[in-house]
Amino acid sequence: MKKRTIPLVLLLVPLLGTLTLIQAYGQRAQRTGKITQIDSENQSFVVKTSRGETNILTTESTVFKKGDEQIRFEDLKLGDPLRVIGVRTEGANVEAREVTIQAEETAPSTDMM
């Protein structure tokens, strides 16, 4: 019985580690900060938060807003304070579901992982 248990444990440990990594991706993510770089060609940008910088990826379904007004990716500017809600993807990127430009004085300086 012990001879079978050890190989089984050796197979399960890497599998559990892989499942943990898979769970980290696709989890809800929120970032609040300012835009430091914009890549118009790839429809992505970098946001600097209190914890560092995060690459934000956008898709055709990403919603862009400024207050209650709907805007487009092209309306984003360097230095814009914003909040991004999305999901984590590979490489610690965030795929944005919603990007909201905020008024400078009301932009909170925290972010959730």
Secondary structure as the mmCIF struct_conf table of DSSP 4:
data_model
#
loop_
_struct_conf.conf_type_id
_struct_conf.id
_struct_conf.beg_label_comp_id
_struct_conf.beg_label_asym_id
_struct_conf.beg_label_seq_id
_struct_conf.end_label_comp_id
_struct_conf.end_label_asym_id
_struct_conf.end_label_seq_id
HELX_RH_AL_P HELX_RH_AL_P1 LYS A 2 ALA A 24
TURN_TY1_P TURN_TY1_P1 TYR A 25 GLY A 26
BEND BEND1 GLN A 27 GLN A 27
STRN STRN1 ARG A 28 ASP A 39
TURN_TY1_P TURN_TY1_P2 SER A 40 GLN A 43
STRN STRN2 SER A 44 THR A 49
TURN_TY1_P TURN_TY1_P3 SER A 50 ARG A 51
STRN STRN3 GLY A 52 LEU A 57
TURN_TY1_P TURN_TY1_P4 GLU A 60 SER A 61
STRN STRN4 VAL A 63 LYS A 66
TURN_TY1_P TURN_TY1_P5 GLY A 67 ASP A 68
STRN STRN5 GLU A 69 ILE A 71
HELX_RH_3T_P HELX_RH_3T_P1 PHE A 73 ASP A 75
TURN_TY1_P TURN_TY1_P6 LEU A 78 GLY A 79
STRN STRN6 PRO A 81 ARG A 88
HELX_RH_3T_P HELX_RH_3T_P2 GLU A 90 ALA A 92
STRN STRN7 VAL A 94 ILE A 101
HELX_RH_3T_P HELX_RH_3T_P3 GLU A 104 THR A 106
STRN STRN8 MET A 112 MET A 112
#
